[in-house]
C-alpha cells in the first residue's frame, strides 16, 4: 500500500485545505509558504496508474470539498488540494478493466468540509465508476482471491463515516485499522509496528502497518527547503525495508504495509514476496 496515495500532485495555486490549522492558512497567503507546504505535502511521486503497475493495491485516501466552490465536487487533499476524486477513480478503473483478476482496497479514511450531500455525491460517483466490481461487506475471512474472481469483484471500499451503513458495498472503517506511530524516530516506529502487530485482531478485520515517519512542526522548521523526502524518507527507508523483509504474513503477522515514496526502494516487490512464505507453509503442511 501507499500512504497518502494521491499526493503525487497538489495544487500550489489552490487555497490551503480545511485539514490545516488556521495559523497555516494565514501564513499561506505568502506564496513561498505554499511552495514549502508542497515539499511536505507530497508523499508519493507515482500516479495511480504507475503505483498500480508497480504492485500497489491498497490506497490511503483523504478527501475534501473546496469551501466556497459551487457544487459538490470532491478532491483529494493533503495540506493542498489534489486532483478530483472522480479522475483518480476512473484511472484506477481503467487499470482494473485491463486486469480483471486484480483487486484493490480503497480506504477513504479522512473527510474534510463535507456534509451528507457531499457524501451522497461521492458515494454515487464510486458506484457509477466501479459498478458490479464493488465487493459487498462480507466476513473478512471469506474474501479470498478465489471468492473475488468467482463474483467478478475487484474493489473493496472502506468508508470511515457513519453513512456507510446505508450501502452494502461500503465496508466500515473499523474493518481496516491503521495504527499510526506519529514519530520522526525510525527505531520508535519499528518498535510501534512490532507492538501493534502483537495487538492486532486475529480475525474479522484487515490490518495496516503504517511504515511511515511523521514530521513535527520543529522538523519542518529546521528543514524547510529540504522537504519530507530528503529529510526523513531517503535516510530511513533502507531500515524500514529491512523490517519489512523480516516479517511473516498471515493471521499472526503482517497484512497490508504502507510507505511513503514507494518507488525509492523495492518496496512493493518486497512486500509481495512475503506471500511466498505462505506458499512454503502450505507446501510443508501438505
N, C-alpha and C positions, 0 to 999 in steps of 0.2 A: 504493500500500500504506500501511498504518498501522503505527506502531511500538507495541509492547505493546498490541495491538489491543483487548484485553478489559478494559483497566484503567479504563474509564469508571465502574465501581463496584467499590470494595473495602470490605471489612467491618471497620470500626474495632473491632467487638466480638470479632472472631476473634483467635486467637493470632497473633503475628508469624510470618511464613512461614520455612521452613527455608532460603530463599535469603538470609537475613540473618545477619550476624555475631553471635556470642554476646553481645557488648557491647550491640548494639542490642536484642536480646531482653530483656536485663536492664533496660535503660532503659525499654523499652516497658511495664513494669509500672506506670509513671506514665501515667495516662490522657491527659494533654496530649500526650505523646510520640506516641501513635498518631494524634492529630489532625494533628500536624505531618507525620508519615510519610505520611498520606493526601495532603497537599498536594504531596508529592514523588513519590508512587507513581502518581497518576493522570496518564496521558499523553494520554488521549482524553476527549472529552465525549459522543461519539455511541455509541449501542448498535450491535450488529452490524447490525441491520436498517437503522438510519439511515446507517451507513457504506456499506452495500451500495447503498442508494438514492442516496447521494452519489457513487457511482462507484468506491469502494474494492473491489479484487478480490484483493489479497494481504493475508493476516492473519498477524501475528507472534504466536505463541502460546507462553506459558510455563506449565507445569502442575505440579501437586504433589498428593500425598495430604495428608491432615490428620493429622499424627502424633498418636496416641492415639485416633483415631476408629475405631470398629469398622467393618469392611467395607473395600471398595477404591475408594470414591468418589474421583474426581479433580476438582480445582478449578483454575481459572486463578489465577495468582499474580503479584504484583509488590510485594514487601515485605509486603503484607497479602493475605489471600485474597479472590478474586473469586467470581463465580458458578460453579456446577457446569459442567464442560466439556460434559456432556450437554445442558444447557439451551442453551448457545451454539450447539452443532452443530445442534440442532433449529431454532433461529431462522434459521440460515444455510440449512438445507434447505428451510424454508418459502419463502424468497425464490427458491431455485432451482426449486422446483416451479412457482412463478408465472412464472418467466422461463427457459424451457427452453434458450435459446441463450446464457445467461450461464455463465461459467467462473470458478471461484475457486481460489486457491492457499492451502492451509492449512499453515503452516510450524511444526511442533512442534519447537522448537529448544532448549528448556531443560526438563529434568525434575528434580524435587526429591522426596526421600523416597519414591522409587518402586523397588520390586523387580520381578522379571519378572512376578509375578502381577498387579501394578498395570498393567503394560504390556499384558498379555493382556486385562485388563478394559477398558482404554481403547480398544485396537485393535478389540475386539469391538463396543464402542459406536460407533466410527467406521463399522464395516462395517454395523451394523444400521441406522444412520440414513441413510446415503447409498446403500448397496446398489450397484446397477448404474451409478450416477452416477460411481463411482470409476474413475479412469483408471489402468490398469496401467503399470508402468515401461516406457518406450519410449525410443528415440533422441530426444533433445530436439528436434532439427531436424524430426522428423516431426510433432510435436504442434502442428499449426496449428488454428485455429478450425474449419476445414472438417473436419479429422480428428475433432475432438471432437464436432461435430454429427452426423457420419455414425455414430459409435459410440454416440451419445447419452450421452457422458461430460460431467460438469460440474465434477469435483473432482479436484485433484492434491494428494496428501498427502505432505509432506516430513517424514521422521521421523529425527531425529538421535540414534539409539540402535541398537546392532547388531542388535536383534531385527527390524529392517526386512527383513532377508534372508529371513525366513520367510514374507513376504507379498508377493504380486505387485503389490498396489496401494499399497505404501509405497515412496516414492522415497527414496533415500539423501540424507542431509543435504548431502553434497558436491556434489549437483546444484543446490544453492541457496546458494552462498557469499554471505555478507553482511558484508564487512569493516566494522569498527567504528572510528571515529576516536577515540573516548574523549577528547573535548576540550570545553572551555567556550568556546573561541575560534572565532568563525564563520569567520575568514579561514583558520585552520588546518584547519577542517572542509572548506571548499571546495577547498583545496589537496589534502587527502586524497582527496576524491571524484574529483578530476581524475586523481590518480596511480593510484588503484585501477581507474579506467576504462581507463587505458592498459595496466594489467597484466592485465585480465580475460581469461579464457579465451575464445578466439574461437568455439569450437564445443564442444558437449557438455554445457553447463551453462546454467542461468539465472543471473542476477546481480542482487543487491540493492544499490542505493546508499542507505545509511542517512543521510539528510539530517537528522540529529538531533544536538543538543548534550547532553552528559552532565555533570550537576553533580558536582563533587568534594565531599568532606566539608567543606572550608572554604567552598565556595559555599553549601551548606545551612546551615552555622553562621552565616554572615553574613546570610542572607536567610530565616531560619527560617519566619517567618509568611507571607512572600510566595508561597512555593511555586514549583514548576517553571515554570508557565505565565507568571507575572508576572516572574520573574527572568531566564529565558533565552529562552523561546519568543517571546513578543509582540515583543520588541525585534529579534530576529534573523530572524524568518520572512520579512519582505519581501526581505532579501538572499538568503536561501536560495531563495525563489521566483524571483528574478531569475536565479539559477544554473540552475534547472530550465528556465526559458524559453529559455535559450541552448543547451540540449542537443539532440542529434540521437539518435533511437532506431536500433536495428538492431545488426548484428554489431559495428560499431566504436564504438557509442555506448551510451546508457543502455538498461536493460531494465526493471527494477522500481525504483521510488523510494519510500522510506517517510519519513514525517514524524510528529511529534507534533501533536496538536490539529488534525487535518486540515481542520476546518471553519472555522478562523480566517481563512484566505485561500482563494482559488480553487485550492486545491492539486490536487484530483483532476481538475478540468476542465483545468487547465494541463498536467498530465501526459498526460491522454488526448489533448489537442490536438496533442501531439508526433507522434502517429501520422499526422496529415495530411501531415507531411514525407515519410513513407514512400510515401504515395499519390502525392505530387507527383513523387517519384523514379521511381515506376512509370510514371506518365504520360509523363515526359520520356524514359524509356527506350523506350517504345513509339511 
